[in-house]
Amino acid sequence: MRSIVKGSVGTIVGETTPTAFKFLISKEVGRGTYIKAKGDGREWILAQIEDIKRSNTAYTVNQLNDAARNYDSREMMIAESRVIGVESNGKLRLPTSPARPGESVFLADEKLIKATLGLSKGDMYIGMLKGYDIRVEMDANTLVQKHCSVLAKTGSGKSYTAAVILEELLDRKVALLVIDPHGEYASMKEPNNVGDFSKYKVKPRGYDITVYTPGEMAMNPRADRPFRFNSLNLSAREVAKMIPNESSSSGQLGLLYEAISALRAETDAYTLEDIIEQVVRSNSKVKWNLVGQLESLLELGLFSGTATPCDELLRPGRAAVIDMTGIIPELQAMIVARLLTDIFEARKRRLISPGMVVVEEAHNYIPERGTGNAASTNIVRTIAAEGRKFGLGLMIISQRPARVDKNVISQCNTQIIMRVTNPNDLKALSKGLEGMTTDLEEEIKRLPAGVAMLVSNEIERPITVNIRPRKSRHGGVSTEIVSREKAKASSVQPARALEKRSRPQSPESSGNEKPVRSKKSQSSGGLLKKVFGRA
Ligand SMILES: Nc1ncnc2c1ncn2[C@@H]1O[C@H](COP(=O)(O)OP(=O)(O)OP(=O)(O)O)[C@@H](O)[C@H]1O
C-alpha cells in the first residue's frame, strides 16, 4: 500500500463509480464532510461523506480472533462518499471516469465547495454551510420569481428562518405582503438583541413594517392601521367569496345574483347595506339565511370606513403585515381570497409594485385535497402558477407539509426544510422533492432548531445551513402554559364568544327564520363589532 500523502484524510479503496467511492480514513472526518480527490483528468472531484463504517478483523461475529495480538492496528474506518461533481468554467459535471483506487483524499477547500455547489451565485445571505465558515448566498430575484417554501415542524425555527429571508428581501427593496395568523412579524420593526452577531457578521436593525388588522384596532395592540375592503358596488362573486361555502346553498347564491343585478339596474353606486335591503325585499323562502350571513359580514366592520388601497400594501423595501389574530379561520381564508385576488388583478394591470406574498400557516389557506377547504385555495394556486409572469412571488410556510396543497408546493423552486418528524409529512416531502433519499430523510428528522436543509434548482444538491441570527427581533415566542394559568383562564371567555357569534347562523337553523338583530347589535354592533370593529 502507498504511504499516506501529507495533508490527506484517507486513500480510495475498492470499487469506484463516477458517482461514488469509498476511502480508508487516516485522519478524523465526519458524516457530511466535503472531500476532494483527483480524477483521471487530474481535476478535483468534489464529494461528500454520506456514511462511515468501522470494522475490526480481530473481532469477528463468531469469535474473538486470538491470533491477532494488536487489536487496534486491525481497526478500519471506511467513509462512503457521494460524488457531487467536477467544476469547470462555472458549470458542474460528473467526472467521465471513476476516481482511481489508491488516490489520496483531501478535505475540500472553501473555493472548491462554493464553486462546485454554486453557493456564491446569490446576493441574499441566509447563513453558513453547516460545519464550515462558508456563507450561503441565494439569488433574491430567483427566490421571489420562482417562489419558495419553508416547511418544518413547530419549534424548529420556521418563522425565524422565514424572517431571515424577508429581511434579506427588504434589504434589497422587495415589497412584501405577509399573511400573519399569529402576529409574529410585527416585531420585525425592532432590532434584534439576542444572537451571535459577530460570528455571522450581522448588524441588528429594524425594518419598515406596517401591521394591519381586519378586526378592531383596540383589540390588537400591534396594529398600526385597520385593514378594510371597499364595499361599493361589490359583485355577487365577491360577496359569495366572503360567505362560508358550506352554509351558502345554490338557492341563496342565485338570490344574491338577482339582488345585485336588480341594484345595478337601479343605481350606479350601492353598498353592502343596499344589497341586504334588496335581498329582504325578495319573496324567496331562503332569504333570511342569506340576510343573516350578509349582516354578519357587515357587522365585522371589514367593509366600513376607508378601503385599504392595494398600492399601499406592496411598496418597495416595506412589508405590510395582515395580522389575523382573533379572526376565525374560515373568515381569514375569505379575507385572504379577496385580498390576494385584488392584489393579483392590480399587479396584472401593473397598478402596483412587483413583490412577494408570504403565507404563514399555509395549510389553513391552501389545504391539500381531503384535509379541508378554504376559499383562498384557488387564488393562491393561480399566483403559484402565473405569479412569475406578473412579478408576484409566493412564500409558503407550514408546519404540516402533508396538509398543504401539492400543486402549490411543487411550484416552489426553493424549498427550505427544517426538522420534520411526522411520517406523513416526511412522505409528502419525499414525494415532492427530486433527489430525496432515505439518508436525506433521516437527516431531516435529526436537524436541530435553526438548521435548515436547502433544496433548490439553483444549487447542485441539498445542503445543510446554520441559519444566521436575525437582524430584527423574533416575535414567535412560545407561551408558558403552567405559569400563566391565570392569564389563560381569563382569555378563554372572549375567544369562545368570538367564535360563536361570528358564525352567521347555527347549522340547525332552517334558513326560514328571520335572524334576530338585537338592539345592541343594531346600534353599536354588539360583541362582534367590539371584537372585529369598524374603522
Ligand atoms: N437560526 C436561529 N438562530 C437562533 N435561534 C433560533 C434560530 N432559529 C430558531 N431559533 C429559536 O428557536 C425557537 C423556535 O423558532 P420559531 O419560533 O421560528 O419556530 P417555529 O418553527 O416557527 O415554531 P412555531 O410553529 O411554534 O411558530 C425560537 O425561540 C428562536 O429564537
Ligand as a Chemical Component Dictionary entry (heavy atoms), coordinates in Angstrom:
data_LIG
# 
_chem_comp.id                   LIG 
_chem_comp.type                 NON-POLYMER 
_chem_comp.pdbx_formal_charge   0 
_chem_comp.three_letter_code    LIG 
# 
loop_
_chem_comp_atom.comp_id 
_chem_comp_atom.atom_id 
_chem_comp_atom.alt_atom_id 
_chem_comp_atom.type_symbol 
_chem_comp_atom.charge 
_chem_comp_atom.model_Cartn_x 
_chem_comp_atom.model_Cartn_y 
_chem_comp_atom.model_Cartn_z 
_chem_comp_atom.pdbx_ordinal 
LIG N1  N1  N 0 -31.239 30.462 13.344 1  
LIG C1  C1  C 0 -31.594 30.606 14.623 2  
LIG N2  N2  N 0 -30.746 31.198 15.488 3  
LIG C2  C2  C 0 -31.077 31.353 16.775 4  
LIG N3  N3  N 0 -32.243 30.947 17.327 5  
LIG C3  C3  C 0 -33.124 30.348 16.528 6  
LIG C4  C4  C 0 -32.854 30.143 15.135 7  
LIG N4  N4  N 0 -33.906 29.524 14.607 8  
LIG C5  C5  C 0 -34.785 29.351 15.599 9  
LIG N5  N5  N 0 -34.329 29.837 16.740 10 
LIG C6  C6  C 0 -35.047 29.809 18.036 11 
LIG O1  O1  O 0 -35.869 28.649 18.052 12 
LIG C7  C7  C 0 -37.158 28.959 18.583 13 
LIG C8  C8  C 0 -38.246 28.454 17.653 14 
LIG O2  O2  O 0 -38.202 29.194 16.451 15 
LIG P1  P1  P 0 -39.543 29.620 15.665 16 
LIG O3  O3  O 0 -40.430 30.413 16.538 17 
LIG O4  O4  O 0 -39.120 30.221 14.389 18 
LIG O5  O5  O 0 -40.142 28.187 15.434 19 
LIG P2  P2  P 0 -41.365 27.778 14.531 20 
LIG O6  O6  O 0 -40.953 26.539 13.838 21 
LIG O7  O7  O 0 -41.819 28.912 13.685 22 
LIG O8  O8  O 0 -42.414 27.455 15.636 23 
LIG P3  P3  P 0 -43.996 27.720 15.634 24 
LIG O9  O9  O 0 -44.578 26.770 14.655 25 
LIG O10 O10 O 0 -44.349 27.428 17.054 26 
LIG O11 O11 O 0 -44.182 29.164 15.263 27 
LIG C9  C9  C 0 -37.217 30.465 18.785 28 
LIG O12 O12 O 0 -37.252 30.733 20.147 29 
LIG C10 C10 C 0 -35.979 31.017 18.158 30 
LIG O13 O13 O 0 -35.425 32.022 18.978 31 
# 
loop_
_chem_comp_bond.comp_id 
_chem_comp_bond.atom_id_1 
_chem_comp_bond.atom_id_2 
_chem_comp_bond.value_order 
_chem_comp_bond.pdbx_ordinal 
LIG N1  C1  SING 1  
LIG C1  N2  SING 2  
LIG C1  C4  DOUB 3  
LIG N2  C2  DOUB 4  
LIG C2  N3  SING 5  
LIG N3  C3  DOUB 6  
LIG C3  C4  SING 7  
LIG C3  N5  SING 8  
LIG C4  N4  SING 9  
LIG N4  C5  DOUB 10 
LIG C5  N5  SING 11 
LIG N5  C6  SING 12 
LIG C6  O1  SING 13 
LIG C6  C10 SING 14 
LIG O1  C7  SING 15 
LIG C7  C8  SING 16 
LIG C7  C9  SING 17 
LIG C8  O2  SING 18 
LIG O2  P1  SING 19 
LIG P1  O3  DOUB 20 
LIG P1  O4  SING 21 
LIG P1  O5  SING 22 
LIG O5  P2  SING 23 
LIG P2  O6  DOUB 24 
LIG P2  O7  SING 25 
LIG P2  O8  SING 26 
LIG O8  P3  SING 27 
LIG P3  O9  DOUB 28 
LIG P3  O10 SING 29 
LIG P3  O11 SING 30 
LIG C9  O12 SING 31 
LIG C9  C10 SING 32 
LIG C10 O13 SING 33 
# 
